[in-house]
């Protein structure tokens, strides 16, 4: 079935003898960004605070390491009416889809426990396209094989306006960008992808940059677009809405996969960009020469992590210089 353009997987099963006393029929509504678990229960399970606590402890298990203990704040209302129980857990990353809500209802057809869990907890357990991608049956990666590159690129970023969990989990855009890269990405495509006019936050922009660079590497187009990427580095480095992590993804790809020596680009960015950590990470890995060492040493950085990377870059460059002096 489909709800609001998002494919939903529905499952129902009945147990003759549940391991949890008072729990009977089970339903699962698996959507792109969260799951609803619906459990038909005996009303007696919610007769008192003590019975409710015992029932929930038997039924609900928490297998995750973060947080190690799930604390749920519940409101208990046993008086006549529809609502019996309602509450949620306070979690660290709701913007990434960490959500846990619990409620119990008394209806004419029986008593039901409802559990809503965001996909942020177990997105990695799904096959590609199973989480935070509305088009799942058939999978998006199959649907777009017949699309033009322009249509694919037009879809990139559409989930940024849907909700924070969708925007901050780049699974859909990653599939689209990878397919577009197979058709070939040129300068204007890269500027469109890496320098959008706005983004919902630093996480979304960082994930976008990572997806683009990964696609370029996988399709062997990194060096072919080197000049464009160098221009984008400097443009991105002057924008205060980008964040250092997006810029780091560009330098990481250049450092690990490019055949070009971008020491000059890194030094220029170190002196001009708003985020010195990104070029310093590059220089720590590939910087060389006395002139480079002197420029890194003379750079004025204030942010603590950038200072750490400055020290690491100086240590590594000096080690490489000393190694060159050793007679072979």
N, C-alpha and C positions, 0 to 999 in steps of 0.2 A: 504494500500500500504506500501511498505518497501523501504527505501532509506539508502544506506550504512549500511545495517544490522539493521537499526532502524525502527520500525513500526511507521507509520504516519497515523493519523486520518484526513480525509479530509471531510469538510462540505461546502455546498454552499446554500445560501438562497437569495431570491429576495423579496424585499419589494415594495409593490405598492405605498405606501405613507410613505416615511421616515420622521422621526421627525427632521432630519437634512437636510435642503435644499441643494441639490447638491450631496447627497450620495444615491446610488442605490443598486447594487448587492454587496453581501458580500461573501467572502471565508475565511475559516479557515484551516490552515495546522498545526495540533497539533503534534509536534515531542516530543521526549523524553526529550529534554533539552531546547526547546524554542517554541514559537508559532509565526506563520506568519499570520497576518490579512491583507487581500487584499480587498480593497473597490473601486468599480468603481464610479467615480465622474464626475461631470460636469467640463469641462475645465475652465468655468467662475469662479469657486471657487478659482482658482489660478491666476486670472487676474492681481492682484496687491498685494502688501504687506498687505494692510488693509483687502482685501477680504480673503486672505489666513489666516490671523490671526483670523478673525471672524469665518471662516469655521472650523478651527482646534479647537477653543475654544468650538464650539457647538458639535463637533464630539468626542473629546477626553476628558475623565473624569479620574481623578486620585483619587481612593478611599482609598489609603494606608496612613498610619500614618507616615511612614518613607521612604523617606523624606516627610514632610508635604506638600511641594510644589515641583512639578517636573519642573526643569529648563532645557529646551532643546535649544541647540545652533544649529540654522538652517542656511543653505546657500540657498538663493532664486535665481533661474535662470529662469526668465520668457521668455527669448528669445527662438527662434525656436531651437529645439533639443529634445532629449529624456528626459533628466533630468530636472525636474522643481524645486525640493526641496530635500534637504538631510540634515540630522543632527542626533544628538544623545544626550542623557542625561548623565551627569557625575554623576555616582552613587558610593556609598560607598563600596559595596561588589561585584564587578564584578567577583571575584574569586569564589563566591558562586552562580553565575548565575543571578545577577542583571544586566539586559541589556535592553535598550530601544532605538531603532533606528527607524527613520522615514524617508521616502522618497516618492517622487511622480514622476510618469513617464507619458510621453505622447507617446502613441503607436497608430498604425493604428486602432486598435480595440477600442480605447478610452483612457480616462485618469484614472490612478489608483493611489491610496494612499496605500503604503505598510508600515506596522507596525510590527517590530520584537521585541518581548518581551521575555526575558529570564524567565525560569521556577522558578528562585529564588524568584520571587514575590509571586507566588501562588502555589508552590509545595505542601504545606500542604492541599490545597483544593482538591487534587486528591486522589483517592483510592490508597491503597498500590500498588506500582509497576507502577503507572501511570506517574510518573515523574522520570527522570534520570535512567530509566530502558529501554533499547532498545527493549527487548522482552515484548510486551504488548498484543498482540492478537495471541494466548492465553497468559495469564499472566505467567511471569517467575515462580511464586510460584507453578503453576500447571505443567509446563514443567519439573521441576527438581524432581518431585516426583518419577520418574522412574530412575533417574540418580544414579550412585554409589557415595559414599562419596568422593572418590578420584577425580572423575570428577567434583563434586561440588567445592571441595577445589581448584582445578586447575583453576576454573573460578574466584575465589576471587581475587580482585585486578586488574582484566583486564581493568577496566575503569580508572585506575590510569594513563594510558598512552594516554587516548583519549583527554581529555581537562580538564582545571582547574575546571569548574563547575561540570563535571561528577566526577572528582576525589574528590572534596570537598563536595559532597552530596552522602552519603554512602548508598542510598536506595537499590541499587542492591546487594551490598555485605552483607547488613543486612539480606536480604531474603536468600541468599546463606548460610551464617553462621548459621542462625537459623535452616535451614534444615539439615545442616551437624551436628549440635549439637544433633538433634533428633536421629541421627545414633550413637552418642557417640563421644566425643572428648577426645583424650588421650594426653600424654605429648608432643609427637612430633607434633601433630596437633596444640596444643596451641603455641608451639615455632614457628611453621611455620606462624601462624596467627598474633601473637603478636610481633614477632621479625623478620619481613621481612628485607632483606638486605638493602632496600631503600624504601623511600616513597616520593611522590611528595611534601609533606609539612606537617607542624604540624597539620593542620586541618584534613587532611586525616588520619594521624596516630591516632589522638585523636578519631575520629569517628570509626576507626577500633577497637580500644581498647574498646570503649563503646559497640559496637555491640557484641564483643566476651564475655564480662562480662555479658551483658544482657542475651545472649543465655545460658551461664552457669547457671545463676540464674534461668531462666525460665524452664530449663530442670533438675534442682536440681543436678548439677554436680560440684558446686563450692567447697564444702568440699572434694569431692573425688579427686580433682586436687589441693588441697591446697599446697602440697609440691612443685609441679611444678610451681605454681603461685608465691610462695615465691622466688624461684630461678629466675623467670622471672622479678620480681620486682627489684632485685638487678642488674641483667644484664641490664635491661632497664634504671635503675637509673644511670648507668655509661656511657650511650651513650649520646653524646651531640647533636645528631640529632633527638632525640625522642620528647622532649618538656615535660613540666611539666603536661600538661593536660592529656596526655595518661597515665602517671603514676598515676595521681589523680583518673582516672577511675578504676584502679586496686584497689587502697586503698579504694575508695568509696564502691565498691562491697564487699570487705572484712569487712569493718566496718559495713555495713548495713545488710549483709546476711550470713556471715560466723559464725559458732559456735566456731571457734578457736579464741584464744586471740593472736593477732599479735602485741602486744606492743613491744616485743623484735625485731621483724622485722622492725617496724616503727623506733625504736631507732637506729637500725643499719643503716637503710637508712638515717636517719637524720644526722648521722655522716659521711656517705660515699657517698651518692647520690648527683647528681648535682642539684636536685630540692627539696629543703627542705620543700616547701609548702605541697607537697603530704603527707609525713609522719606526718607533724604537724597537718594537718586536721584530720587524723586518731587519733592522740593522744589527740586532743581537744575533740573528741567524746568518746574515750574509754580508754584513758590513766589513770592510777591510781597508787597510791603508792608514798611514799616519794622519793624513788630512781629514779623513773621516773620523778618526778617533778625536782629533782636536775639535771638530765641529760638534760632535756629540757631547764632549766634555763642556763645551761653552754654552750649550743649550740651557735655557732657563725654563724649568718645569716646576710646577707647584703641586700638582695632584700626586698623592702618595704612590699610587700604582705606577704612574709614569716615572716617578723618581726611582722606583725599584727597577723598572725596565731600562732606565738610563744607566744605572749601575751595572746591570747584567750585560747590556750592550758594550759598555766600556771594558768590562772584564773579558768578554768573549773576543772582542776585536784585539785587545792586547795579547790574548793567548794566541790568536792566529798570527799576529805580527812576530811574536817570540818564536813561534814554530818555524816561520820563514827564515829566521836568522840562524837556525840550527843547521850546521853543515851536513850535507847529504853524502 
